[in-house]
Amino acid sequence: MKEVFHPDYHLVGKRFTKAIEDVNTSLRNACKRLIRRPTPFSKKLFNHWTTIKLVMHHKNLNLSYI
């Protein structure tokens, strides 16, 4: 069996999962277009990508590490 990650670099734990799930949840809540049922759902892929880019840009601008 071929190893994908070297065992020393393979990290498993809830510490990393929580951060990833937090990003997924905030993106899903910010982009109502990603959910199939609501009114603002768009059938055009371009509109989905534009919305995701705008939300991520806004999220990155509001992050402050200072």
Helices and strands as residue ranges (DSSP letters): H 14-30, G 32-34, H 45-62
